[in-house]
Amino acid sequence: MKSDLITRLISLAAGLAIAVPGVAHAQSLPYGDVAAPSAGGGEDIGGDDAEAGEDDSADGNVMPGVHTRKVSVTPYIEFQQVVTTELSPGNETLTWSSVAVGADASIRNRNAEAGLAVRYERRFGWGSNAEDSDAVTGIARASVGVVPGTLYLEGGAMAARVGVQNNGSTVSGSAFSPNATQIWSAYIGPSIRARGGDVEIEGHYRFGYNKVSAPLTVPLAPGQAALDVYDEGTVHNAMIHFGTRAGVVLPVGLGVGAGWNREDVSNLDQRIDDRHVRADATLPLGPDLALVGGVGYEDVKVSHRDALIDTLTGLPVIGSDGRYVTDTTQPRQIAFETDGLIWDAGVMWRPSKRTALEAHVGRRYGSTTYFGSFAYAPNTRTAFNVSVYDNITGFGGLMNNTLADLPTQFEGVRNPLTGGLGTCVSAQGSVSQGGANCLNGALASIGSSTFRGRGVMASLALGGGALGYGVAGGYERRKFIAAPGTILAAANGVTDENYWVAAYLNGRIDQNSSFGTNVWASWYQSGDVLAGNTASYGATAAYYRSLTPNLTANAAVGINGVESELLQDFWSASALVGLRLSF
């Protein structure tokens, strides 16, 4: 009885965490979940060779056959002393004392799965140049079976604090720099998997909210206009699909579905409205291989308003938050519009519930498109994921898609110097929904403009033994969309590119001590010659020593650097000592 009560309380806490806005980017496929058994006409071509007693879930939903009960929650408080020295271009040394409170939680039972890692830190500066500051960081992801096996309530939330560069790119590990900004993202909604006779029904609705606080200062290059940072926005994403399995009604699997994606951005009232209907089919070539494809109709429209112009100066009006003021008296301008036939064809390979591959080529948004995923989890300790994606979206839609792709069971990797979660999480051996369990693609830039984003991402995570490690990398290309004759017109067709890598290695030294290391790098190439390119690098190393069952001492060192094409390079080194009391 006590265990059930604790489970219910933690489930409620996780639900609140994902419902209130304060973690691989995979494509949010409007044609069905590529990792779902009913995708592409409802054909399940995978075998079942999973080990006895393991969860063979092919996605983040709770599986009704899982009987494992696990509830783990660890609240904590930390006291730390931090010193940071500027290596370039100056040599100033600053010191802070900090207090942090947080909690890590994991729920896994018959009707619910949830993961939560959240932290609030307050720093108190020593001296006039070391300013007081705070940061909220964390990730939450949950799936609760309202009607087990049929109806689920899904949700996710993330809070991050990152540095912002003059071209809109972000820098991990700069949570307390003067140009840092706080990011909030959350989504919630129901999903359904049901059967009506020979027809399988799959669908979801997600409502998302996203918010980015304006940085206090953002360094700008000579002649560069003010950076229009994303403010806030909402996302509605809905999909429904009806399908039959091959061999049940006909030798091929058939399906029909529809989807709707609507994203609204407060900056200049930008809007994406994407609606489609589609029929698809699956042709089995063997027990674990099939050809998949479909054809349909899609109507996409991207629009926004212009900025308010000062009648005296003829310049756009900038608000107190540093963003353009929208001229609500003027009509909405069309930035991109297309409608007509869409299609794609591909292959699906599922030799087991631990392995899933799907690759497509087709036509969408008026041009050729490629997308797909590969997921491999040979055991509960190892997870490998790859995703290729192509979407028209804004920053908020990208964040919500990324959260939806994260697994419900994960292990966050925190930066020991800032306390912030790293940009990747360990999927703990699940075959995820096609995502690579990383946030790097979504967090690459926080500019407000909508864009067509294409990219690829891969990650590998291994844990459960004396050592745990993860490595990930990716590439993303953003082609911005703006209406002619407006303040954003110069950005139309401009393309930014981002390359990134990240890795961690954690391990146990003996019964009472352990270590953790992180390295990361990104290269952001801006299509705006006035903004230029930037590159950021970082590495940390930490040592942890258990003094009592609930008290841990820790020490850490790290280095961060930003190299800019048009601004001065900046490098700093930090060190920390602290104590954590867990409850």
C-alpha positions in Angstrom: 0.0 0.0 0.0 2.8 2.4 0.9 4.7 1.6 -2.3 1.5 2.3 -4.4 1.0 5.6 -2.6 4.6 6.7 -3.3 4.2 5.7 -6.9 1.1 7.8 -7.3 2.7 10.8 -5.6 5.7 10.7 -7.9 3.6 10.1 -11.0 1.6 13.3 -10.0 4.8 15.2 -9.5 6.2 14.1 -12.9 2.9 15.1 -14.5 3.0 18.6 -13.0 6.6 18.9 -14.1 5.7 18.1 -17.7 2.6 20.2 -17.7 4.1 23.5 -16.5 6.8 25.1 -18.6 9.8 25.6 -16.3 15.9 17.5 -23.2 18.7 14.3 -30.6 16.5 15.7 -32.8 14.4 13.4 -34.9 11.8 14.2 -37.5 8.2 14.5 -36.3 6.8 12.4 -39.1 3.3 13.4 -40.0 2.9 10.0 -41.7 3.1 7.9 -38.6 5.8 7.0 -36.0 8.6 5.2 -37.9 9.3 3.0 -34.8 5.6 2.1 -34.3 4.5 -1.4 -35.4 1.5 0.1 -37.3 3.6 2.6 -39.3 3.4 2.4 -43.1 0.1 0.5 -43.3 0.1 -1.3 -40.0 2.5 -4.1 -40.8 4.6 -5.5 -37.9 7.5 -7.3 -39.6 9.7 -7.6 -36.5 10.4 -10.9 -34.8 10.4 -11.4 -31.0 13.8 -12.6 -29.8 14.0 -10.4 -26.7 15.5 -11.8 -23.5 13.0 -13.0 -21.0 12.0 -10.4 -18.4 13.1 -7.4 -20.4 11.0 -4.6 -21.7 10.6 -4.9 -25.5 9.0 -1.5 -25.9 9.5 -0.1 -29.3 8.8 3.4 -28.2 8.3 5.6 -25.1 4.9 4.3 -24.2 4.2 2.0 -21.3 3.8 -1.6 -22.4 0.9 -3.4 -20.8 2.8 -6.6 -20.5 5.6 -5.1 -18.3 5.2 -6.1 -14.6 8.5 -4.5 -13.3 7.9 -2.0 -10.6 10.5 0.6 -9.9 10.3 3.9 -8.1 13.4 5.9 -7.4 13.4 9.6 -6.2 16.5 11.4 -4.8 16.1 15.1 -3.7 19.4 16.8 -2.8 21.0 20.1 -1.8 24.5 21.2 -2.8 26.9 23.8 -1.4 29.8 24.8 -3.7 32.7 27.2 -4.1 33.5 28.2 -7.7 36.4 30.1 -9.2 36.7 31.2 -12.9 39.7 32.7 -14.6 39.5 34.4 -18.0 42.3 33.2 -20.2 41.6 35.3 -23.3 41.3 38.2 -24.1 41.7 39.2 -20.4 42.9 37.6 -17.2 40.3 38.5 -14.6 39.6 35.9 -11.9 36.1 35.8 -10.2 34.8 33.7 -7.3 31.3 32.6 -6.4 29.6 30.6 -3.6 26.5 28.7 -4.7 23.6 26.8 -3.2 21.6 24.3 -5.4 18.5 22.2 -4.8 17.3 19.5 -7.1 15.9 16.0 -7.6 16.4 13.0 -9.8 13.4 10.6 -10.2 12.5 7.5 -12.2 9.2 5.7 -12.3 8.5 2.4 -14.0 5.5 0.3 -13.4 2.6 -1.4 -15.2 0.8 1.9 -16.1 3.4 4.6 -16.0 6.9 5.5 -17.0 8.6 8.8 -16.2 12.1 10.3 -15.8 12.9 13.6 -14.1 16.1 15.5 -13.4 15.6 19.1 -12.3 17.9 21.6 -10.5 17.9 25.2 -9.3 21.2 27.0 -8.5 21.8 30.4 -7.0 25.3 31.9 -7.1 26.5 34.7 -4.8 29.4 36.7 -6.2 32.5 37.8 -4.3 33.4 41.3 -5.3 31.7 43.9 -7.5 32.5 42.2 -10.8 31.1 38.8 -9.8 27.4 39.4 -10.1 24.8 37.2 -8.4 22.8 35.0 -10.7 20.7 31.9 -10.9 19.7 29.1 -13.3 17.0 26.5 -13.6 17.9 23.3 -15.6 16.3 20.0 -16.1 14.5 17.5 -18.3 11.2 15.5 -17.7 9.6 12.9 -19.8 6.5 10.8 -18.9 3.9 8.4 -20.3 0.9 7.5 -18.2 -1.6 4.8 -19.2 -5.0 6.4 -18.8 -6.5 3.3 -20.4 -3.6 0.8 -20.3 -2.7 -0.5 -23.7 -4.9 2.0 -25.5 -4.9 5.6 -24.2 -1.8 7.4 -22.8 -1.1 10.8 -21.6 2.3 11.9 -22.9 4.4 14.9 -21.9 7.9 16.4 -21.6 9.5 19.5 -20.3 13.0 21.1 -20.4 14.7 24.0 -18.8 18.1 25.1 -20.0 20.5 28.0 -19.6 23.0 28.7 -22.4 25.2 31.4 -23.7 24.2 33.3 -26.9 26.5 34.5 -29.6 26.1 37.4 -32.1 24.8 35.0 -34.9 22.2 33.4 -32.7 24.1 30.3 -31.9 24.3 29.0 -28.4 27.2 27.8 -26.2 26.8 25.0 -23.8 28.6 25.4 -20.4 28.0 29.2 -20.3 25.0 29.1 -18.0 26.3 32.0 -15.8 27.9 34.2 -18.5 26.6 37.8 -19.0 25.1 36.8 -22.4 23.3 33.7 -21.1 19.6 33.2 -21.6 17.0 30.9 -20.0 15.0 28.5 -22.2 11.8 26.8 -21.3 10.0 24.1 -23.4 7.1 21.8 -22.6 4.4 19.7 -24.3 1.5 17.5 -23.2 -1.3 15.6 -24.9 -3.0 12.2 -25.4 -1.9 9.4 -27.7 -3.9 6.4 -28.7 -3.3 2.9 -30.0 -6.4 0.8 -30.5 -7.9 -1.9 -32.7 -11.3 -2.0 -34.3 -11.6 -5.5 -35.8 -8.9 -5.8 -38.4 -8.1 -2.1 -38.3 -5.4 -0.6 -36.1 -5.8 3.0 -35.0 -2.9 5.2 -34.0 -2.9 8.9 -33.2 -1.9 11.7 -30.9 -2.4 15.4 -30.1 0.3 17.5 -28.6 0.1 21.1 -27.3 3.5 22.7 -26.8 4.7 26.0 -25.2 8.2 27.5 -25.5 9.8 30.6 -24.0 13.2 32.2 -24.3 14.2 35.0 -22.0 16.0 37.9 -23.6 19.8 37.9 -22.8 21.0 40.9 -20.9 23.9 41.4 -23.4 24.7 39.9 -26.7 28.0 40.9 -28.4 27.5 42.3 -31.9 29.9 42.7 -34.8 30.4 46.2 -36.3 27.5 47.1 -38.6 25.4 44.1 -37.4 21.7 44.7 -36.6 20.3 43.7 -33.3 19.8 39.9 -32.9 16.0 39.1 -32.9 16.0 36.3 -30.3 13.0 33.9 -30.1 10.5 35.1 -27.5 7.6 32.7 -27.0 5.2 30.5 -29.0 2.7 27.7 -29.1 2.6 24.4 -31.1 -0.4 22.2 -32.0 0.5 18.9 -33.5 -2.1 16.2 -34.3 -2.0 12.9 -36.3 -4.5 10.1 -36.8 -3.8 6.8 -38.8 -6.0 3.8 -39.6 -4.2 0.7 -41.0 -4.5 -3.0 -41.6 -1.6 -5.5 -41.4 -0.4 -7.4 -44.5 -2.0 -10.8 -44.7 -5.0 -9.9 -42.6 -7.4 -8.4 -45.2 -5.1 -8.3 -48.2 -1.6 -9.5 -49.0 -0.4 -5.9 -48.5 -0.9 -3.6 -45.5 -3.0 -0.6 -46.2 -3.4 2.6 -44.3 -4.9 6.1 -44.4 -4.2 9.1 -42.2 -4.2 12.8 -41.7 -2.2 15.3 -39.8 -2.0 19.0 -38.8 0.8 21.1 -37.5 0.3 24.7 -36.4 3.1 26.8 -34.8 2.7 30.4 -33.7 5.7 32.6 -32.8 5.2 35.9 -31.0 8.0 37.6 -32.9 6.3 39.4 -35.8 3.3 37.0 -35.4 5.0 34.3 -37.4 2.9 31.3 -38.2 3.3 27.8 -39.8 0.1 26.0 -40.9 0.7 22.5 -42.3 -2.2 20.1 -43.1 -2.1 16.8 -45.0 -4.0 13.6 -45.9 -2.2 10.5 -47.0 -2.7 6.8 -48.0 0.1 4.3 -47.5 0.9 0.7 -48.2 3.4 -2.0 -46.9 4.6 -4.8 -49.1 6.4 -7.6 -47.1 9.4 -9.1 -48.7 10.1 -11.5 -45.8 9.5 -11.9 -42.1 11.6 -8.8 -41.2 11.8 -6.7 -44.4 9.2 -4.7 -46.3 8.8 -1.9 -48.9 6.7 1.0 -47.6 5.4 4.1 -49.3 2.5 6.4 -49.7 0.9 9.3 -51.6 -1.2 12.2 -50.4 -2.0 15.9 -50.5 -0.5 18.6 -48.3 -1.2 22.4 -47.9 1.6 24.4 -46.2 1.6 28.1 -45.5 4.1 30.2 -43.7 3.3 33.9 -42.9 4.2 36.8 -40.6 3.6 40.5 -40.1 6.1 43.3 -40.6 7.8 45.3 -37.9 6.5 48.7 -36.7 8.4 51.5 -38.5 9.2 54.8 -36.7 7.7 57.5 -38.9 10.5 60.0 -38.0 13.6 57.8 -38.5 12.2 55.3 -41.0 13.8 52.5 -38.9 12.0 49.5 -37.3 11.0 50.0 -33.7 12.9 47.9 -31.1 11.1 47.1 -27.9 12.6 47.1 -24.4 13.4 43.4 -24.7 15.6 44.0 -27.7 13.1 42.4 -30.2 11.2 44.0 -33.1 7.8 45.5 -32.3 5.1 43.9 -34.5 2.9 46.2 -36.6 -0.5 44.7 -35.8 -2.3 47.2 -38.1 -0.8 45.7 -41.2 -2.1 42.5 -42.9 -0.2 39.2 -42.6 2.3 38.6 -45.4 2.9 35.2 -47.1 6.5 34.0 -46.8 6.0 30.5 -48.2 3.1 28.6 -49.7 2.7 25.3 -51.4 0.0 22.7 -51.9 -0.3 19.6 -54.0 0.9 16.0 -54.3 3.3 14.5 -51.8 4.8 11.1 -51.9 7.6 8.9 -50.5 8.9 5.4 -50.8 11.3 3.4 -48.7 12.3 0.3 -46.9 11.6 -1.0 -43.4 13.7 -3.6 -41.6 12.9 -5.0 -38.2 14.6 -8.3 -37.4 13.7 -8.0 -33.7 12.1 -5.6 -31.3 15.6 -4.4 -30.4 16.4 -3.3 -33.9 14.4 -0.9 -36.2 15.5 0.7 -39.5 13.4 2.8 -41.8 14.6 5.0 -44.7 12.5 7.1 -47.1 12.9 9.3 -50.2 10.1 11.4 -51.6 8.7 14.8 -52.4 7.5 17.4 -49.9 7.5 21.2 -49.5 7.8 21.4 -53.3 11.2 19.6 -53.5 12.9 16.2 -52.8 12.9 15.1 -49.2 14.9 12.4 -47.2 14.1 11.1 -43.8 14.5 8.0 -41.7 15.8 6.4 -38.5 17.8 3.5 -37.1 17.6 2.3 -33.5 19.5 -0.6 -32.0 19.4 -1.6 -28.3 20.9 -5.1 -28.0 20.4 -5.1 -24.2 19.3 -2.8 -21.3 22.7 -1.2 -21.1 23.3 -0.2 -24.7 21.4 2.1 -27.1 22.4 3.3 -30.6 20.2 5.8 -32.5 20.4 7.6 -35.8 17.9 10.0 -37.3 17.6 11.9 -40.6 15.0 14.7 -40.7 13.4 17.4 -42.9 10.8 19.8 -41.5 9.5 23.3 -41.8 9.5 24.6 -38.3 10.5 27.3 -35.8 12.6 27.0 -32.7 9.6 26.1 -30.6 8.4 23.3 -32.9 11.9 21.9 -33.1 12.2 21.8 -29.3 8.8 20.1 -28.8 9.6 17.5 -31.5 12.9 16.8 -29.7 11.3 16.3 -26.4 8.7 13.9 -27.8 11.5 11.8 -29.2 13.3 11.4 -25.9 12.7 8.2 -24.0 10.8 8.1 -20.7 13.7 6.2 -19.0 17.0 8.1 -19.3 20.0 9.2 -17.4 21.0 12.8 -17.6 24.7 13.9 -17.8 25.3 17.1 -15.9 28.0 19.6 -16.3 29.8 19.5 -12.9 30.7 23.2 -13.0 27.4 24.7 -13.9 25.0 21.9 -12.8 23.2 22.1 -16.1 22.3 18.9 -18.0 24.4 18.1 -20.9 22.9 18.2 -24.4 22.5 14.4 -24.6 20.9 11.8 -22.3 21.4 8.0 -22.1 18.3 6.1 -23.3 19.0 3.2 -20.9 18.7 0.5 -23.5 15.4 1.3 -25.2 14.6 1.3 -28.9 13.5 4.9 -29.0 11.1 6.7 -31.4 13.8 7.4 -34.0 15.5 10.2 -32.0 19.2 10.3 -31.1 18.5 11.4 -27.5 20.3 14.7 -28.0 19.3 18.4 -27.9 22.2 19.8 -29.9 20.2 20.3 -33.1 17.3 22.0 -31.5 19.5 24.3 -29.3 22.0 25.2 -32.1 20.4 28.6 -32.6 17.6 30.6 -30.8 16.8 33.0 -33.6 13.2 33.8 -34.1 12.8 33.2 -37.9 11.0 30.1 -39.2 13.1 27.8 -41.4 13.3 24.5 -43.3 15.6 22.3 -41.2 17.4 19.3 -42.5 19.9 17.2 -40.7 21.3 14.0 -39.4 22.2 12.9 -35.8 23.7 9.8 -34.2 24.3 8.8 -30.7 25.7 5.8 -28.8 25.3 5.3 -25.0 26.5 2.4 -22.8 26.1 2.0 -19.1 25.2 -0.4 -16.3 28.8 -1.5 -15.4 31.8 0.1 -13.8 32.1 2.4 -16.8 29.5 4.3 -18.7 30.1 6.3 -21.9 28.3 8.1 -24.7 29.3 9.7 -27.9 27.1 11.7 -30.3 27.4 13.9 -33.4 25.4 15.6 -36.0 24.9 18.2 -38.7 22.0 20.5 -39.3 21.1 23.0 -42.1 18.6 25.7 -41.6 17.2 27.7 -44.6 15.2 30.6 -43.3 11.8 31.7 -44.6 10.6 35.3 -44.8 8.2 37.4 -46.8 9.5 39.9 -49.3 9.1 43.6 -48.6 9.3 43.1 -44.8 12.0 43.6 -42.2 12.9 39.9 -42.4 13.2 39.9 -46.2 17.0 40.0 -46.2 16.9 36.7 -44.2 14.8 34.8 -46.8 16.8 32.0 -48.3 19.8 32.6 -46.0 21.2 29.2 -44.8 23.0 28.5 -41.5 24.8 25.2 -40.9 25.9 23.6 -37.6 28.2 20.7 -36.9 28.6 19.3 -33.4 30.1 16.4 -31.4 29.7 15.5 -27.7 31.0 12.7 -25.5 31.1 11.6 -21.9 32.9 9.0 -19.8 31.9 8.1 -16.3 33.2 5.4 -14.0 33.6 4.0 -10.5 37.1 4.1 -9.0 36.3 2.1 -5.9 33.4 1.5 -3.5 33.3 5.1 -2.3 34.6 7.2 -5.3 33.9 7.8 -8.9 34.7 10.2 -11.8 33.0 11.9 -14.7 34.3 13.6 -17.9 32.6 15.6 -20.6 33.9 17.1 -23.9 31.9 18.9 -26.6 32.4 21.1 -29.7 30.3 22.9 -32.2 30.9 24.8 -35.4 28.2 27.2 -36.5 28.4 28.7 -40.0 26.1 31.7 -40.5 24.8 32.6 -43.9 24.7 36.3 -42.8 28.1 37.8 -43.6 27.6 40.5 -41.0 27.2 37.9 -38.2 30.1 35.6 -39.2 30.9 32.1 -38.0 31.6 30.8 -34.5 33.0 27.7 -32.9 32.7 26.7 -29.3 34.6 24.1 -27.3 34.5 22.7 -23.7 35.7 19.9 -21.4 35.2 19.1 -17.8 36.5 16.5 -15.3 35.1 15.7 -11.9 35.9 13.5 -8.9 33.2 12.4 -6.4 33.8 10.9 -2.9 31.1 9.4 -0.6 31.7 10.5 2.9 28.6 9.0 4.3 25.6 7.2 2.6 24.0 10.6 2.1 26.9 13.0 1.9 29.2 13.3 -1.1 32.2 15.6 -1.7 33.1 16.6 -5.2 35.8 18.6 -7.1 35.8 19.6 -10.7 37.8 21.5 -13.3 36.9 22.6 -16.8 37.6 24.9 -19.8 35.4 26.7 -22.2 36.2 28.6 -25.4 34.4 30.5 -28.1 36.2 31.4 -31.4 34.5 34.1 -33.5 35.1 35.2 -37.1 34.2 38.8 -36.4 34.6 39.2 -32.6 37.4 38.5 -30.1 37.9 34.9 -29.0 37.1 34.1 -25.4 38.5 31.3 -23.2 38.1 30.6 -19.5 39.0 28.0 -17.0 37.0 27.1 -13.9 37.4 25.0 -10.7 34.9 23.9 -8.1 34.7 22.1 -4.7 31.5 21.2 -3.0 29.3 19.0 -0.9 26.0 17.3 -1.8 23.5 16.1 0.8 21.0 13.6 -0.6 17.7 12.6 1.1 
